[in-house]
Amino acid sequence: MSARDRIQDMIRTDRGDMNVYSQPEVRDALDAYRAEVIAELEERPATEADDTPDFFQPGHTYIKGQDGYKAPEQTWTFSCVAVSDHPREGAGRRAFGFMRQGIGSWDSSAIREGEYDRGWADVTEGGGRRG
């Protein structure tokens, strides 16, 4: 009998005879149920919540350097258009798009894979914010 079934048997759901269980019996049943639920969760495949991107995503916009206190000219904005592997073996991925500093003009840019974890935050509407 599973822990879930045991708890369901302990809970009175009709108007028939009533069983009374001691606190240790109820505590043991709940502990067993908790362990069963945790084991079920550990067996589940990764969910979308675990699918945090590990690199820039096409169609997303990112900022770097904005902490709420810096002047706009001290921040960078990058709009990612495409991502591709560098043709040289072992060189990693590159994100291609357009970048500007502060409110300056946009210039085409390619960003290396190692740059992603250096403070870039996704500011795309609905894209989540990381940083």
Backbone bond lengths (Angstrom), bond angles and torsions (degrees), N, CA, C in turn:
res aa  C-N    CA-C-N  psi(-1)  N-CA   C-N-CA  omega(-1)  CA-C   N-CA-C  phi
1 M - - - 1.454 - - 1.530 108.15 -
2 S 1.328 116.36 131.52 1.460 119.68 179.05 1.521 109.88 -74.91
3 A 1.320 115.50 162.96 1.459 120.62 178.35 1.522 110.45 -62.52
4 R 1.316 116.51 -35.87 1.468 121.02 178.26 1.536 110.05 -62.00
5 D 1.324 116.12 -45.94 1.467 120.50 178.73 1.533 111.01 -63.09
6 R 1.311 116.25 -38.95 1.476 120.63 -179.38 1.518 110.58 -62.80
7 I 1.336 117.25 -43.21 1.470 120.19 179.61 1.527 109.94 -67.15
8 Q 1.325 117.04 -40.59 1.465 119.46 178.73 1.532 110.95 -61.06
9 D 1.325 117.53 -36.82 1.463 120.53 176.89 1.521 111.71 -68.00
10 M 1.336 117.11 -29.76 1.458 121.00 -178.47 1.526 111.96 -77.18
11 I 1.318 117.03 -24.10 1.465 121.25 -177.10 1.526 108.63 -90.07
12 R 1.275 115.24 125.96 1.466 120.78 -178.33 1.522 109.18 -76.88
13 T 1.319 116.10 124.43 1.458 120.28 -178.92 1.515 112.62 -121.32
14 D 1.318 117.73 0.60 1.462 120.06 177.03 1.524 108.40 -132.68
15 R 1.297 117.35 -174.84 1.461 120.21 -177.43 1.534 112.17 -102.08
16 G 1.324 116.33 19.68 1.472 119.70 -179.77 1.512 111.32 -80.25
17 D 1.316 115.76 -157.24 1.464 121.69 179.64 1.524 110.20 -58.13
18 M 1.303 115.56 145.50 1.454 120.75 -178.22 1.524 109.51 -110.96
19 N 1.332 115.50 132.11 1.455 120.75 175.31 1.522 108.36 -98.62
20 V 1.306 115.50 144.84 1.455 120.88 177.83 1.522 106.85 -113.34
21 Y 1.338 115.47 130.29 1.466 120.85 -179.22 1.521 109.37 -114.06
22 S 1.304 115.32 144.52 1.466 119.80 179.07 1.525 110.16 -73.90
23 Q 1.320 116.01 160.33 1.463 120.09 177.99 1.527 112.16 -57.37
24 P 1.349 119.94 -43.63 1.470 119.28 177.88 1.533 112.51 -61.02
25 E 1.331 118.27 -36.83 1.464 120.68 178.19 1.531 110.78 -64.96
26 V 1.313 116.29 -43.50 1.475 121.01 179.37 1.529 109.67 -66.29
27 R 1.335 116.79 -44.34 1.468 121.37 179.56 1.526 110.58 -60.33
28 D 1.333 117.17 -44.75 1.468 121.39 179.02 1.523 111.26 -62.83
29 A 1.331 116.27 -40.76 1.465 120.26 179.37 1.531 110.56 -65.12
30 L 1.315 116.25 -42.40 1.471 119.59 178.92 1.528 111.29 -67.19
31 D 1.318 118.04 -40.77 1.469 121.03 177.58 1.524 111.11 -61.89
32 A 1.345 116.12 -42.28 1.458 119.88 178.84 1.528 110.52 -65.12
33 Y 1.322 116.33 -39.77 1.466 120.37 178.58 1.530 110.52 -64.89
34 R 1.327 116.73 -43.85 1.465 121.66 178.47 1.530 110.35 -58.68
35 A 1.315 117.10 -45.38 1.469 121.25 179.19 1.525 110.69 -63.04
36 E 1.333 116.43 -38.79 1.466 120.83 179.23 1.539 110.73 -64.53
37 V 1.320 116.84 -43.06 1.469 121.21 179.93 1.527 110.18 -65.61
38 I 1.319 117.40 -43.39 1.469 120.79 179.12 1.524 110.42 -61.46
39 A 1.325 117.01 -42.18 1.470 120.41 178.58 1.533 110.60 -62.82
40 E 1.342 117.41 -40.05 1.465 121.02 177.41 1.524 111.10 -62.49
41 L 1.332 116.78 -42.08 1.473 121.01 179.86 1.523 111.76 -64.73
42 E 1.320 116.15 -38.62 1.458 120.03 -179.72 1.527 112.07 -68.41
43 E 1.319 117.13 -24.70 1.464 121.24 -179.81 1.518 112.73 -83.80
44 R 1.333 117.88 -15.51 1.462 121.46 -177.92 1.525 110.95 -69.53
45 P 1.330 116.62 148.40 1.469 119.49 174.59 1.527 109.99 -70.62
46 A 1.326 115.78 163.01 1.466 120.87 -179.67 1.521 109.71 -58.86
47 T 1.320 116.06 145.31 1.459 121.62 179.69 1.511 110.11 -103.00
48 E 1.311 115.82 176.88 1.461 120.79 178.90 1.519 111.52 -58.88
49 A 1.319 117.21 -32.34 1.459 119.92 179.26 1.519 111.18 -60.96
50 D 1.333 116.70 -26.57 1.454 120.65 179.41 1.529 111.89 -86.87
51 D 1.326 117.75 -4.26 1.456 121.93 -175.05 1.528 112.54 -91.88
52 T 1.308 117.06 49.31 1.448 121.20 177.53 1.524 108.68 -70.40
53 P 1.333 117.45 126.97 1.467 119.29 -178.66 1.526 111.44 -59.51
54 D 1.325 116.04 146.04 1.460 120.36 177.99 1.525 111.04 -106.06
55 F 1.329 116.49 8.91 1.466 120.53 179.18 1.522 108.30 -161.22
56 F 1.321 115.96 170.19 1.457 121.33 178.38 1.528 110.05 -56.34
57 Q 1.329 117.10 148.44 1.453 122.99 -179.66 1.530 109.79 -118.28
58 P 1.341 118.09 130.78 1.462 120.13 177.32 1.529 110.89 -55.74
59 G 1.331 115.26 138.86 1.460 120.47 -179.26 1.520 113.68 88.38
60 H 1.326 117.10 -2.04 1.467 120.77 179.81 1.525 110.09 -106.43
61 T 1.325 114.49 153.56 1.463 121.36 177.19 1.521 108.25 -117.14
62 Y 1.324 115.47 139.31 1.464 122.20 -175.35 1.524 109.72 -128.00
63 I 1.331 115.75 150.96 1.460 120.61 171.87 1.520 108.63 -124.04
64 K 1.323 114.33 155.43 1.467 120.85 177.91 1.512 107.88 -138.78
65 G 1.309 115.28 134.68 1.459 120.42 174.78 1.508 114.81 95.87
66 Q 1.322 118.50 -6.52 1.462 119.62 -179.19 1.517 109.75 -91.49
67 D 1.311 114.99 114.42 1.461 119.96 178.73 1.523 111.09 -118.87
68 G 1.327 116.15 10.81 1.453 120.20 -179.89 1.518 113.29 93.99
69 Y 1.327 117.48 -10.73 1.445 120.80 -177.56 1.527 113.01 -118.53
70 K 1.319 117.13 -16.59 1.459 120.84 -175.87 1.517 111.25 -84.96
71 A 1.312 114.84 149.51 1.461 120.68 175.67 1.528 108.58 -68.44
72 P 1.335 117.79 151.29 1.468 120.51 -178.64 1.527 113.51 -54.69
73 E 1.328 118.05 -33.78 1.465 119.25 -178.48 1.524 113.25 -69.86
74 Q 1.327 117.51 -8.20 1.461 121.59 177.74 1.534 112.04 -97.48
75 T 1.317 116.67 5.62 1.464 120.08 -179.83 1.521 110.14 -113.29
76 W 1.321 114.50 157.16 1.459 121.89 177.57 1.514 108.90 -118.50
77 T 1.321 116.63 145.11 1.458 122.72 174.88 1.523 107.88 -123.97
78 F 1.318 115.94 133.90 1.461 121.03 179.19 1.520 108.81 -129.12
79 S 1.320 116.97 125.61 1.454 123.20 176.13 1.527 107.43 -106.81
80 C 1.332 116.23 111.96 1.462 121.60 -175.37 1.525 110.60 -82.84
81 V 1.335 115.49 129.04 1.458 121.86 179.36 1.524 111.03 -105.61
82 A 1.328 117.18 -38.05 1.466 120.97 -177.34 1.520 110.28 -154.51
83 V 1.324 115.68 159.28 1.460 122.72 176.28 1.523 107.14 -132.18
84 S 1.341 115.91 136.67 1.463 119.80 179.88 1.521 109.69 -151.00
85 D 1.328 115.41 157.79 1.460 120.45 174.00 1.525 109.05 -77.23
86 H 1.325 116.21 141.21 1.463 120.91 175.02 1.531 107.90 -68.76
87 P 1.338 118.67 141.41 1.466 119.58 -178.07 1.533 113.99 -65.76
88 R 1.338 117.11 -24.41 1.467 118.95 178.02 1.517 109.27 -76.49
89 E 1.314 117.26 126.97 1.457 122.02 -177.91 1.529 110.79 -58.02
90 G 1.326 115.31 132.31 1.461 121.17 178.14 1.512 114.57 82.74
91 A 1.327 118.49 -0.41 1.468 121.13 -177.93 1.531 112.09 -81.40
92 G 1.325 118.05 -12.43 1.460 120.78 176.71 1.514 113.71 82.78
93 R 1.315 114.11 -171.14 1.462 121.03 -178.12 1.524 111.16 -87.40
94 R 1.319 114.77 161.37 1.462 122.56 173.71 1.522 107.80 -131.63
95 A 1.311 115.36 140.67 1.463 121.00 172.93 1.522 106.42 -104.07
96 F 1.315 116.01 128.02 1.459 121.45 -179.10 1.524 108.69 -108.63
97 G 1.320 114.86 141.05 1.459 118.84 179.42 1.510 111.04 175.84
98 F 1.309 114.84 -147.56 1.453 121.17 -177.48 1.520 109.39 -128.71
99 M 1.340 115.35 138.46 1.452 121.31 -175.86 1.518 109.60 -130.95
100 R 1.319 114.34 148.85 1.465 119.29 172.54 1.517 109.63 -145.61
101 Q 1.318 114.51 153.48 1.456 120.56 176.00 1.518 107.21 -101.29
102 G 1.322 115.79 128.23 1.452 120.66 -179.88 1.516 111.71 59.75
103 I 1.336 115.34 -124.47 1.461 120.24 178.76 1.524 110.51 -109.82
104 G 1.334 116.21 20.80 1.464 121.79 179.85 1.520 112.64 -69.91
105 S 1.311 114.55 -172.94 1.463 119.51 -178.40 1.526 110.65 -79.02
106 W 1.316 115.48 155.62 1.451 122.48 179.59 1.526 109.64 -82.70
107 D 1.331 116.37 136.36 1.461 122.57 175.91 1.521 108.40 -127.28
108 S 1.340 115.96 148.31 1.462 118.65 176.76 1.526 108.77 -66.98
109 S 1.328 115.25 149.52 1.460 119.38 -173.83 1.528 110.47 -155.21
110 A 1.332 114.75 154.37 1.465 122.24 172.02 1.526 106.33 -129.94
111 I 1.318 116.08 130.17 1.468 120.89 -177.58 1.522 109.31 -115.66
112 R 1.340 114.81 132.72 1.473 121.13 179.46 1.514 111.70 -71.87
113 E 1.312 114.12 160.85 1.462 121.69 -178.13 1.532 112.45 -59.39
114 G 1.304 119.12 -41.10 1.462 121.91 -177.26 1.514 114.13 -66.08
115 E 1.309 117.62 -17.41 1.463 121.94 -177.94 1.531 112.34 -76.04
116 Y 1.309 117.48 -23.36 1.465 121.55 -172.80 1.529 112.93 -57.69
117 D 1.307 117.65 -39.70 1.466 121.35 -176.61 1.522 113.83 -86.93
118 R 1.299 117.67 15.10 1.471 121.05 -178.61 1.518 112.31 -103.44
119 G 1.318 116.12 45.21 1.456 120.45 171.09 1.511 116.75 96.50
120 W 1.320 118.82 9.12 1.463 120.33 176.99 1.521 109.64 -74.47
121 A 1.322 116.70 136.42 1.469 122.24 179.11 1.523 108.82 -123.15
122 D 1.324 115.94 130.74 1.465 121.90 178.74 1.538 107.92 -74.81
123 V 1.322 116.67 118.26 1.463 120.99 -179.83 1.534 111.47 -113.03
124 T 1.321 116.36 15.30 1.452 121.30 177.62 1.514 108.81 -66.20
125 E 1.323 117.28 134.06 1.459 120.28 178.93 1.519 109.07 -58.35
126 G 1.320 117.25 123.82 1.456 122.01 -178.81 1.517 113.19 80.83
127 G 1.342 118.22 -1.42 1.446 121.57 -176.71 1.508 114.28 -93.21
128 G 1.317 116.08 -1.97 1.458 119.19 -178.92 1.512 110.27 80.05
129 R 1.292 115.49 162.90 1.459 120.40 -179.97 1.513 107.84 -124.51
130 R 1.276 117.16 122.50 1.454 120.96 177.70 1.522 106.88 -123.05
131 G 1.246 116.74 162.64 1.444 116.42 177.27 1.439 109.98 160.31
